[in-house]
Amino acid sequence: MGWFPTTLDPGESGWHFDIIILLAVLGSSAVEKHIRAIAASPLSFLPRLIPAPESLLDTDRPTRLPSVQDVTIIGVKSGVQINELNYFANLIHQVESLEEYEFQVWKIDFRGPEITKREIQIKDWSWVTAITLASVLITIGLFIAAGVIHDGVALVGLGSMSAATTMASCCAKWTPKLSQRNANSKVPEGDIVIRTRGGAFVVVRAEEEVIRELYGGVDGCHYAYEGTVYHALLASSMVLLMTSVILFSNCDWKMQIAVGAAYIVLNIGYWLFALLVEPSDIWDLGRRYKYDRPGPSLTQPEEKKDDRENIPSYTRTLSLAIKETGSVNWVMQYGMIPATNVWKEWLNEAEQNLTNPEWKPVTRKDELLQAAAKKADS
């Protein structure tokens, strides 16, 4: 025997393809990023091949969507404090991408009065739809190829794997469950301030009902199948998955190559999907909410770089948030500044100059700190 196999025929000196079925269970990292969107898609029930279908078989399904930590949310008038940002709210703000000391203002409202008929869902045409349809077409092509060469084992294996994917998708099928306010009593204004770990501030102007849904409550998951039905689907999918692995290992070598090539293409497609597509490109929040930013973000210097009032800093961004909210009560109450006499004096001046465009918060802060330092030295 030479250094390499010389033929495709899986004989003693030919290539062997038994291990190629491992490609069917690889790729969980590529699927994981958008697993929630894949499971929520209306096309998730379609029989098809996908990389690592066992990623959908979670025996301990999460009851809520992942939230962003290291974020402080403060109710300007309500006095509420929350230390995480919900999943759908972050799709709007994308706080991980905010620059240090960035400042933004958002206005959010319901889109029309009949909000209960406009639930959050996957966009009608998105990358989830595209990659799902591509997977279906590849699977159909494999069925045709197996039929042409009369490979019954491959046909049964493809059917078993496709059915396993459908059942796994049923196990993970879910819809968003938002927190809603049921009482009709009058409540304080819903405006909030979001502060990130990097010192960025985001002011959100919205009604209390909107704030309760997006920020105050929990983004829950309502699963389509529970109890006995869910467990039956879970067990059936796992059995079909193991059966298909055995069948693929015993089909004709030509079909093993075709199936292996299909999984390579699918893994590349799902990997690019995870790499290039963000969840905000998939979910259609515009069905339920209207949201926009009345003004631009403020991060970089507006005028001369030596003008400290225009150089990004925590004091500058905080002063912008104070002027936008028209209040300083939330600043000291929730520890936005050090509890020192100097900062308290600065905050009092900030309150007195809410509508004064000539007041220079950064300069005044520096002056107060220098005066305090001289007093301490004397």
N, C-alpha and C positions, 0 to 999 in steps of 0.2 A: 504493500500500500504506500502511495506517495505522501507528500506532506499535507495535501488537501484532498477531500473527496472529489472524484472526477465526474460523477453523474448525478442527476437529480433522482434517479431511481433509488429508493432507500434500501439498497442491498448492503453487502459488506463494505464496498468501497464507495457508496453513495451518501448523499446528504440525508440526515434524519430530521424529521419535523415534529416529533412527539412533544418536545418541550415548548413548541411555539404557542401552545394553548395558554401558557403563562401570560401572554400578552393580553388575554381576555380579562385577567384580574388585576392588571397593573393600571396605574393612572388615577388612583384615588385622590392624590394631591391636586390633580387638574380638575377633578369634578367637585372637590370639597368647597371651593370658594363660592360657587353658584348653586350648591346643592339645594338650598331653599327655593331659589327661583325655578330650578328644573322641576322640583316636586310640585310647585304651585302652578306650573304651566298647564293650560287646558289641553295641551297635546301630550302630556306626560303619559297618558294611557296607551299611546300607540306602541305596538310591538316593534322592537328594534334592538340592535346591538348598541351597547354603550360601554365605555371603559369602566372597569371596576363597578359592576352593578350592585355589589355587596355594600357599597357606600350608602345606598338607600335603605338598607336593612338595619335600622337602628332599633335595638330592643329597648332603649331608654330615650324615647323621643323628647326633645326639649319642649317645654311649655311656653317659652317666650323667645323672641328673637334676640340676637346678641346686641348689647348696648356698648357705648363708648365710655370708658372710665377716665379718670383724671380730668373731669369737666364739672364745673360748678354752675348750677342753674338757680337763679334767684328771681322770685316774684317781686317786682318793684312795689306793687301795692298790696299784694296778697300775703307777703311774708313767707312764702313757700321756699324751701331750699332742697334741691335734689343734686346728688353727686354723680349722676350719670346721664348720658344723652341717649334717648331711645333710637332704635334702628331707623325707622322711617324719617324721624326728624333729622338724623345725620345724613340721610340721602339728600336732604335739601341744603344743609349747611356745610357738610363735608369738613368737619372741624380739623381732621387730621392734616388737611392741606393748607390750613390757615398759617400765614407767616407769623413770626414773632411780633407781638404788639400790633397786629392788624385790627382794624375796626370796621364793622359792617352793621348795616341796619336793614332789617327785613320786615315786610308787611305780608301777613298770611291771613287768608279768609277762606270760608267754604265756597265752593263753586256752585252757586245756586241754592235755592231753599230746600230742594228734595235731596239732601245729602245722603240719606239712608239708601237711596237707589244707586249711588255711585261709590261702590266699594273700591278699595285699592286692589289692583290686580296687575298681572304682567301686561305689558304693552301688546296690542294686537299683532304688531310685527316687530320683533326684536331679534337679537342674536340667539336667544333661547329657541325661538321658533325656527330660525334658519338652521341651527346645528341639529335640532330634532328632526327636521325634514331631511337634512342630509344623511343622518343616521338611518332613517327609514329607507331612503333610496339605496344606500349601500347594502342594507339588509335584503332588499328586494333583488338587487343584482346578484347577491350570493345565492339566493334561492333559485334564481334562473340558471346560474352556473351549475349548481348541484343537480338540477333537473336535466340539463343538457348532457352531463356525463353520467347520468343515472346513478348518482351516489345517494342511496337512501339513508345511510347513516348520517351524512352531512345534512340532509333535509330535516331529519328528526332532531338533530343537534341544534340546527338553526331555529327550528320551531320551539324547542325547549328553552333555549337561551332568550329568545324574543318574549316568550310567555313569562319567563322569570323576571325580565325587565319590567313588563307590564304589572305583574303582581308586586314587585318591589316599589314601583311608582305609586301603586295604590296604597301600600303601607305608609309611604311618606307624604301622600297627598294632603294638602292643608290649605287653609285660607286665613288671612289676617283677622285677628280679633282685637279691635281697638276699645280702649276705655272710654265710656261716654258718661256724661253727667245727666242724671235722671231728674234731679230736683229742679224746681222752677224759681227758687228764691233768688233774690238779688245778691250778686257776688261782686267783689272788687274787680277792678280792671285787670285784664290778663297779661299785660306787658311783662316780659321777662328779660333778664340779662344773662348771657352765657359767657363764662370766662374759662379759657383753656389754660392748660399748664404752662404754655408759652407766653401768657400774658395778653392774648388776643381777646377782644370783647365783641360780642354780637348782641345787639338789641333787637328783640322781636316784638313787633306790635301786632296783637291779635286779640280776638274775643276769648273769654274764659273757656268756652266750649272747645275752641281750637287748641288752646294751650293744654287743656285736660287730655285731649286725645293724643296729641303729638309728644308732649313733654311730661305731663304729670302722671299719666297712667302707665300701663305696661303693654307693650306690643306682644300680645299673646298669639298662640297658634291653635286654630281649631282644626282638628284632623277629621278627615272624611270617614275614616273607619276606626272603630274602637272595639275593645273587648274581644269576644270570641272571633268575630270576623277578621279583626286585625291579626290575631295570633294565627288563624288559619292561613291567611295570605302570607304571613311571614314564613311559616313552616313550608308552605307549598313552593314559595319562591326559592328558598334555600335548597330544597330537594331538586327542583328543576335546574338550578344553577350547577349543582354537583353532577347531575345527570348529563347536562350538556358538555361539561368538561370531559367526562368519560367518552361521550360520543365523538366529540371533536378529535380526541386522541386516536380514534379508530377509523376515521373516515379516510378517503383516498388522499394520497400525498398532494395531489393537485389542489384539492379543496383545503387542505391544511395550509398550503401556501396562500391561497386566496383569503382564507379567514385571517391568517396572520397579517397579511398586507392590509386587510380592512381594519384590523385593530390598530395597526401602526398609524394609518391615516386618521382614525378616530381619536387616538391619543394625541396626535399632533393638533388636530382641530380643537379638542377640548383644552389642550394646554394653551393654545393661542387665545381661546375664548377666556380662560382665566387670566391670562397675562394682559390682554388688551381691552377687555370690557369691564366696566365698573357696574356695581349694582344699580346706581342711579340711571344707567342707560337702559335698564331692563324694566324697572317698576314704573307704572304709570300713575304717579301721584297727582298729576294734573286732572285726573278724573274727579277727584274729591276736593282739591285745594287750589286756590289761586295764590301764588306767592311770587314776589318780586323784590328787588332791592332798589329803593327810591334814589339812592346815591351810590357813588363809587366806593370801593374799599380804600382805606387810608393806611398805607404802610410806609411808602418811601417819602423822602423829604419833598415838600411841595415847592420850596423856593431855594434859598441858599443852604448849602450843607453846613455852614457854620452857624446857622440860626437854630438854636437848641429847641425852639418851639416847634420846629418842623422835622426834627430828627426823631424817628420812631423811638418811643420810650413808654414805660408802663404809666408814668404820670400823664403823659400826653393822651394816651389811649383811654385811661380812666376818666380824664376830664371830658373827653368827647362823649363817653357813655353817660356821664352825669348830665351834661347839657341836653343830650337826646332824651333822657328819661325825665328831666326836669325835677329830679329829686336826689338828695344825698343820704336819705335815711338808710337805704340798703347798703351803703358803702361801709359804714362803721359797724352796722348790725351784723354783717356776715364776714367781717374780717378782711375786707378788700384792701385795707391799709393798716400799717402798724398802729397799735393803740398807744401812741405817744402824744404829748402836748403839741409838738410841732405839727404833726399830721392832723390833729384835731383842729388846730388853728387854720391850717391850709384848707381843710374841709369846710370850715365855717365861711372862709372867703369864697370858696367855690360856690357855696349856696347863695351868697350875696351877689355873685356875678354870673348867675345862670344865663342872663340875657345880655351880658356885656361882652361884645366881641373883642374888645381891647384888652381884656384881662389875660395875662400870660401865666398859665398854671405852672409850667416847668420852671420858668424864671423865678416865680414867686416861691415855689418849693425850695429851690436852691438858696434863695435869700434867707428863708426861715431857718434852714438847716445851718447855714453859715452863722447866723445870729445866735443860734442855740449853742453852736460849738465855741464861739467867742465868749459867751456867757459862762460856759462850763470851764473854760481855761482861766478866766479872771478870778 
